[in-house]
Amino acid sequence: MKKFLEEFKAFALKGNVMDMSIGVIVGASFGNIVSSLTNNFINPLIQLCTGGINEEGVQIGGSFKILGVSFNYGQFLSDVINFLIMAFILFCVIKAINAAMKIGKKEEEEEAPKEDPEDIKLLKEMLAIMKEQNPEAAKAAEAKLAQE
C-alpha cells in the first residue's frame, strides 16, 4: 500500500499532470464564457430567425409540437454553435502550442553540434592518411573538395 501511495504521489506531482489540471480548470472557466456568449447573444439571434417568441412574450427558442411532444430545435442549434465555438478555439490553441514547441525544438537543434555522417568521417580519415603518405596529393584532394 505504501508503494502504491508513493507511485501515486510521483505521478500526481509530475509537471504534465499539474499542467493538465490547470488546463482543465481554465477550460471549464472558458466553457462558461462560451456558454454565456451562446445564451446571451446567439440564442436571441436564433429566436429572432426562428420566430421563437410566442404571443405572451415567452421565449421558446424555436420549437414545434408533434402529437403534444415539443421539439426544441432552437436549443439544439444553440448547443451545436456552442460546440463549434469551443472546437474552433481548442484547434487554434493547440495549433499555437504546436508552433511554439517547434520553435523550441529548432533552437535546441541549432545549439547541439551536428555530427558528420559516416561517409564524411571516412573521407576525413582517408584524407588524414593521404596527408601522412603524400602531402601533395592530399592538398590537391582538399582543393578539389573545396571547389565542390
Secondary structure by P-SEA (a helix, b strand, c coil): caaaaaaaaaaaacaaaaaaaaaaaaaaaaaaaaaaaaaccaaaaaaaaaccccccccccccccccccccccaaaaaaaaaaaaaaaaaaaaaaaaaaaaaaaaaaaaaaacbbbbcaaaaaaaaaaaaaaaccaaaaaaaaaaaaac
